[in-house]
Each structure stands twice: as C-alpha cells, then as structure tokens.
Amino acid sequence: MSIIDFIKRRKDVSCQESDGINSAIQLINEFKNRTFVFKGTKKKYFGLSQEDLVIKLQEEMDNMLVLYRYTTNIKKYIDKKGVAHAEIKLYGKVSGMSRYNPLDIEMLIKTEM
C-alpha cells in the first residue's frame, strides 16, 4: 500500500502486472454493472458500459499504425465507502528496450462511482 492509498483510506489494495491485455479484459468483465472512464491516445470517454468500453478499446488498438507490445498494470481497491474500484493502465511499447521512445503510448481505464 502506498502513502496515497493510506491517506485516501483505501482498503484491500492489490496490484498486479502482466503482459498483454487479457487480464485487463478479464477485469473489465468482472465489473459488468459499473461505468468506466477510458482515456485513449486522443480522446477521453466518460460513462462507458462494459460492452462499449471493449469496443472503444478495440477501435483504439485497430487505429494504431505501429504494432505494440502491451503491458497491463492493474490496481484493485475498496474505497472508504466500501465500494470496489479498479484502475487499469495499458502501456504500449514499440521496442524491446526500456529506454524512452516517443512512439510509446499509455491508456488508462478507471471505474466511476
């Protein structure tokens, strides 16, 4: 648990990292009755349902000119009101090296209240 999670009184914080986007799709399917915020490379969408989010994510990936190798960071927690939340960060890397590359992208998915 980080200091930010402690200050915001979050409970049961769990973080995981994996290659590919399969774990992100699986987590999105766990929160079927919730709405999501999706920040892609160009636009930001609010109030997306689970089906719409998967469609927007697929459209975003299809519009890329470069093939990316995706890494998924997932953070699940329960806020101080007892509601479960999730934050998903998708990192797309062009090269296998860990250096900065201007073609690398980052997409963010969060659950709404």
Secondary structure, DSSP 8 states (H G I E B T S, - for coil): --HHHHHTT-EEEEEEEEESSHHHHHHHHH-TTS-EEEE-SS-EEEEE-HHHHHHHHHHHHHT-SS--EEEEEEEEEE-TTS-EEEEEEEEEESSSS-S--TT-EEEEEEE--
